[in-house]
Amino acid sequence: METEFRLTGKHVLATLIGFFLVILSVNIIFINFAVNTFPGEKEEKSYLQGLNYNDRLAVRAEQSSLGWAVAIEEALLVDDHVELKITFTSGNGAPISGLNIAGVFSRPASAAQDRFFDFIETGNGEYVASLPAGAGVWNLEGKAVNSRDDEFEFASRLILR
C-alpha cells in the first residue's frame, strides 16, 4: 500500500533553503576564482596617481618639447624569445645616439610575466633587446635618458605570433 505524499510548509521551506544554498555556494566559488585570477588592479595606488595627474601631464608636455620620436622597427618572436629593434629620431629626423633605455615587457592583465630589460645601442639611433616571451599580446613600456638627463617615456602594445 502506497502512502500519499503531502506537500507541507516544511518541504517548501527546505526546498527554498536548498535552492538558495546552491546559488550561494556557486557564487562563492565564482567570486573566489575571479579574485584569485585577476585582482582588478594592475596599477598600485591608482587613486594617488589620479590625484597627481596634472603632474603627469606636465611631464608629457616637457617630453613633447624634446621633439623625439620612437619607432618599433622589428618585434619578432624567435624560439620563445622576442627580438625588439627600435629607433629614436629627433624633431628634424636625425638619429639620436647615446641613450640609456630600460623597459618592461608585460602582459596587459597581469604583472606575473613582467620582463625587465635594457636596450643595447647598435648605432645610427637603433637599439635592440632580446628577452624571453611567448606568443600573444604584450605591452612594451620604456624610458630613454640621454647624457643631459632628458627623459622620454614610450609605450606600445604588441601582438606576437
N, C-alpha and C positions, 0 to 999 in steps of 0.2 A: 504494500500500500504506500502510495506516494503522499508526502506531506506537501501542502500548498505553501509556496513562498509568498511572504507578505513583505512588501517594501515599507520599512518603517523609517522614522526620523533618524535613527542611529545609522542605518545603511546610507542614507543620503549624506549625513554628516561625514561618515567615514570615506565615502566616495569623493566628496569635495575636498577634504583634507588631503587625501591621497593624490588627487589631481594637482593641487597647488604645491605639494611637496615635490612632485616630479618636476614641475615647472621651475620651482626654486632651485632644485639641485642642478638642473641643466643650465640655468642662468649662472649659477656659481661656477660651474665648470667652464663655460664660455668666457666669463669675466676673467677667470684665472689665466686661461690661455691668452687672451687679448693683452692683459697687462704684462705677462711674462715674455711675450714675443715682441712687443713694441710698447715701451713705457709712455709714449705720447709726447716726449720732449727730447729733441736731439741737442738743442742749444741749452747750455746751462745758464741759469739766471736770465731767462728771456725777458722777464719783466724789467730788470735793471737795464738790459740792452735797449729796451724800448724807451726808457727814460732818458738815455744818453743818445738817442737817435740823431739829434741835431749836431752833436759832436761827430758822429759818423758821416753826416752829410758834408761837414766842413772838411774832413779828411778826403772825401771823394772829390770835392771841388779843388783842393790843393793838388790831388793826384792828376786831375784832368788838365791842370795848368802846366804840367810837365810835358804834355803832348806825346807821351809814349803810347805805343800800340804793341800788343802781343798777338801773335797768330800761332795756332796749333798747326804745324805743318804735317805732322805724322803722329798717329796713335795706332800702332799695330800690335795685335795680340800674337805672340810667337811662343809656343811651348810654355804656356801658363805664365808668361811674362808679358808686360806691356812695354813697348818701346815708344817713348814720347820724344818728340822733337818740336821745339817752339822757337820762334824768332821774335826779337824785340827790335822795334824801329822807333826813331824819333819823329817829331812832327813833320820834318822835311823828307822822311823816308830813309834816312841814313841808319845803318845798323848800330845798335848800342852794345858795346862790349864792356867787360869788366863788372858784370852784375853778379851778386850773390843771390841765388834763387833757391828758396826752400818751399816745400809744399806738402800737402796731404792729398792722398788719393783715397776716396771713401765712397761707400755705398750711400745712396740718398736716404735710406730709412734707418740706418743703424751705424753706430760707431765701432761695432765689433770687428770689422775688417779694415779699419783705417791703416793706411801705409804712409809713413812719413819718409820724405826723401829730399835730396838736393840735386839740382840740375848741374851738369858739367858743361862748361863752355867749350864749343868746338871751333869757334872763330866766326867772324862776319855776322855777329849778332845771333848766332844759332846756339841753342843749349839743348842737351839731351839728358834723358834719365831712363833707367830700366828698373822695373820693380815687379815683384810677383803680383799677378792679378788674374782673375778668371773672366770669362765672358759675362756680359750683362751691362747694366747701367752703372756708371761711376761718375762721381763729381771730382773735378780737379780744381783745387784751390791753392794758390801760391802767393808768395810775396817776393818781389825783387828789390834789392837795395844796392845803390851804387856807392862809390867811394865818398860822396858828399852826404851820405845818409838820406838821400831822397828815396822814398818808398813808393812802390807801385804794387797794388794788390789786384789779382785777377782770379776769375773763376769761370769754369765751363763744365757742361755736362757732356759726357762721352758715352757712346754705346759701342761696346766691343763685341765683335762676333768672331 
